[in-house]
């Protein structure tokens, strides 16, 4: 009887130690910030670009930013960015995970540029979307800094908006 109590007590101590060790190890795993932003360098006039995102039919994100023509950007060193999405993963975040999270959060997105009568670009990723409509949700649409798959520090994906995209 004492032997059975001893084994059961030993088992409980062992399980408690394992639980503590696992929770301690996972809490020490570094968190990796991953951001998705858009930039724009208009050629002739100041542009206000608004980004909107929907999930399950509800507007879940709405940001605007003012972008200045290229000569002013170079002269004043201004760099505007439009925040699109941000999450913090654990350890090294793969490219596949980064884009899975983006498409999980958003069903469709729209960029609206006010300088030319509210020209818009709309992207979505449902089964009926064309390749052009899915472009935003693909790795090919974005530049990445730094661009290492195994990198475990801060990573930023940047969508570069151009005049041609709004035509």
Secondary structure, 3 states (H helix, E strand, C coil): CHHHHHHHHHHHHHHHHHHHHHHHHHHCCCEEEEEEEEEECCCCCCEEEEEEEEECCEEEEEEEEEECCHHHHHHHCCCCCEEEEEEEEECCCCHHHHHHHHHHHCCEEEEEEHHHCCEEEEEECCCCCCHHHHHHHCHHHEEEECCCCCCCCCEEEEEEECHHHHC
